[in-house]
Amino acid sequence: MRLIGVGVGPGDPELVTLQAVRLLREADRVFVPVMDPAEQGRAEATVRAHAGHERVERLVFALNERDDARRRESHWDAAGERVADWLRETGGTAAFATIGDPNVYSTFGYLAATVRALLPEVEVRTAPGITAMQAIAAAAGVPLAEGVEPLVLVPLARGATALSAALAYAQDGTVVAYKGGRHLPDVVTAVKEAGRLDDAVLGTRLGLPGESVTPLAEAVEAPYLSAVLVPGRRDARGGKL
């Protein structure tokens, strides 16, 4: 029996690797995370472009829960128990589709921990996916990192404090911030105070219809799942080799 975390990219069905497509098509069951069992999530929409719909099953997660740890973990446990039950009953291969990459700020790690605890004999693997930071760099036409530049990725679900620290650390490198939409004014302030607002961009709906990449300085509002790219300072071609 196997459980495979499959990265399906930021939301564009064309930004799914050939390996991911093969695994989704070969899996006996494809589980997808949703907040509401009656609604299709971003991962599911991508999966359905490539795999048989009859094998897709929704698992409910408290994806936007930040304060109630008990509620959040109860969803992890319930989802993990459902996957473990299915694996125990069938002995088959289950895929769990996650936006982005299953090893980068993904729900998959929590699910896999529960399944491993219930079924120690299960084989757990992951298939990498294209991340939002790659998608925003491509859409903006800006290299994500060059030469010896550091590349720092920070989540801002709990506020923009971590962004200031990242900008101080990577003074000449690239900083990418995820999930900062609810704290956009503080994000803009932090980047401005670091003297890097002129080149920073905001990406929303990356990989989806209506994708937008605009100067951060012009941003007024943004959804929760948005990304900010502050490119490294580059004065000359190959200057950081």
N, C-alpha and C positions, 0 to 999 in steps of 0.2 A: 504494500500500500504506500502511496506517495502523496505528498502535499507540495504543490509548487506555487510559489508566489510569482505572479507574472506581471511585470510592469507594462502598462499599455499606453504610456506617454501622457501628454497633457490633455488629450481629448480629441485630437484629429485622428481618424482611423488610418490615415496614411502615415502617421508617425508611430507606427507599431512595427517592431522588428520582425523579420521572417521567422526567427526562433519563437517569438511570442505567438505568432499566428499558428505555427505548427502545434505548439503546446496547447493552445486553446481548442484547436480542432481535434486533437488526440485525447484530451481529458474526458473522462467519463462524466464528470460534473464540473461546472464552472460556477463558483460562488462569487458574488459581487457585493460590495458594501453599499448600503443605502441608509438614509436617515429615516425615511418613511417607506414602509413595505408596499405602499400603493404607488410610489413614484420611481421612475427610472433615474438612476444616478449617472454621472459622467462615465464611470468605468463600464457600467453595463451598456451604455449607448455605443461605446467603442467596441466592446466584445461582440455585440450583435451584428456589427459590420463584417465580422470574420468567422463566427462560430454558430453552430446550430442553436436556435433559440430554445428548443425543448430541453437542453441540458443546463440552462442558466437558472440559478437559484439565488434569491436575494437574502442577505443577512443584514439585520438591523444593527447599526452602531450609533452611539451618541457622538457623531463626528464633530459637532460644534460645542460639546460640553467642555467647559474649562474649570468650573468651580466644584461640581459635585463628583468627587472621585469615585464614590460608591456606585453611582448611577453609571458612570463611564465604564467601570470595571465589570459591572454586572452584564453589560452588553457584550464586552469582550468574552466573558465566560460563557454566556448563552450561545454566542456564535461559535466559539471553539467547541463546545459540547455538541452542537449540531453537526459540525464537520467531522468530529471524532466518531459520532454515532454512524454517520454515513460511511466513513472509511471502515469502521468495524464490521458493518453489515455487508459491505460489497467487496472490500479488499482491493478497490480500484484506485484510480488516480484522480485526485481532485486538484483543480487549479483555482487559485484565488486571484482575481484580477484587481489590480490597484493602479490608480492614476500615477503617473511619474514612474518612479523606480521603487521596488519593494524594500529596498534597504536605505531609503532616504525619507525620513519622516513619514513612514507608512504604517497603516493599521496592521499590516501583515505580521509584523514582529510580535504584536500582542496576541494575535490569533494563534500563531505558530507555537507560542509558549504554552498556551492552554492545551492545544492538541498534543504537544509533546508530553505534557504532564499526564494526560489521560491515556495516551498511546505511545509509550516510550519506543516502541519498535518502528514507528512511522519514519519514512525517509522524507526529509524536508529539503527542498531546493528552492532556488530563486532564479528568475530570468530577468536581466536588467532591462530597464526602459528609459526612454528619453525623458529628461527632467524639465521642469518649468524654467530653470536657469539656462538650459541649453536653448529652449524654445524662445525665450525673450531675447537672448543674444542674437539668434538667427533672425528674428523679426526686426530687431533694431539695426542689424547689419554691423554689429560691434563684436570684435573678438572677446571671448569670455576671459581669457588670460593669456599673457605672453611671457616668454622668457622665464625669469625668476620671480615674477609677480606672485604674491600669495592670492589665493581665491578663498574668500570667507563667505559662508552661507549661514544666515541667522533667521530663526523664526520669530515673528513679532506678535504672536497671538496674545501675549500678555502685556504688550506695550513696547515702546520704541527704545527703551534704555539700552538693550543689547546692541542696537544699531550704532549708537554713539561709541560704544566700546570697540566694535568691529572696525569702524572707520578710523579710530585712533590707532588700532593695531596695524591695519593694512593701509597705511597712509598713502602709498603709491600703487596699491594693488586693487583688485576688483572686490567689491562687496555686493552680495545679492541678499535681499530680504524677502522672506515669504510671509504671507498672511498678515499684511500690515494695513489692510483696507480700513479697518475700524479705527486705526490710530494715524490716519494720513496726515493731519496737521503736525503731529509730533514727529513723524517721519521726515516731512519736508523741513522742519526746523532743524533736526539733527543733521541732515545732509547739508543744509545751508551753513550751519555753524562750523562744519568741517571744511567749508570752502569748496564743495564739490557738487553744487546744485546744477551748474551749467550743463554738465554732461550726463546727469542722471536721467533715467527714463522709468516710466511706470507701464507695466504690461497687465492688461486685463483680458479675461476670456481667452487666454492663450490656447491655441489649438482648436478653438471653437468658432462658429459663425459669429461675426461681430468682434473678432479679435482686434485689440487696439494697443498700440505702443505709442505713447506720447511723452513729451518732456515732463519730468516730475514737477518742474516749476510751474507748469500750467494746470496741474491736477487739482480738481475741486473735491471729488469724491471717488471712491473705489470700492468694489466688492471685497468680501473677506479673502477669497482666493485670488489675490493679485500678487504681483511680484515687482520688486524695485531692483533695478540694475544700476550700480554706480561703477562705471568702468575705471580701470586703472589709468593713472596719468602716464601718457606716452608722448614723448617729445620727438623721437626720431625712430625710423624703421629699424627694428633689431636693436634698439638702444638698451634693452634689458636682457640681452643674451649673456 
